Amino acid sequence: MILNVTVPKEKVHILDMLKKASEETSKTEGELILEALENYLLQFKPDELGKFNLGKNEQEREDLYATKLDNDFIE
């Protein structure tokens, strides 16, 4: 798989850091990118969805759909 990434001008310095790290560790730039991405994703936890109180519904589900079902089956 090939991953193409557009690097904005203000982030080009990261590529220099990547090249230096690659030379110092004898790892390829691709290996370092994948390691960094893996480490980030392992720590990433999406925000939990909040709980919402929608109140008590006065009607049952069957009642809510009764009219719809009746109208869908025209004889």
Secondary structure, 3 states (H helix, E strand, C coil): CCCCCCCCHHHHHHHHHHHHHHHHHCCCHHHHHHHHHHHHHHHCCCCCCCCCCCCCCCCCHHHHHHHHHHHHCCC
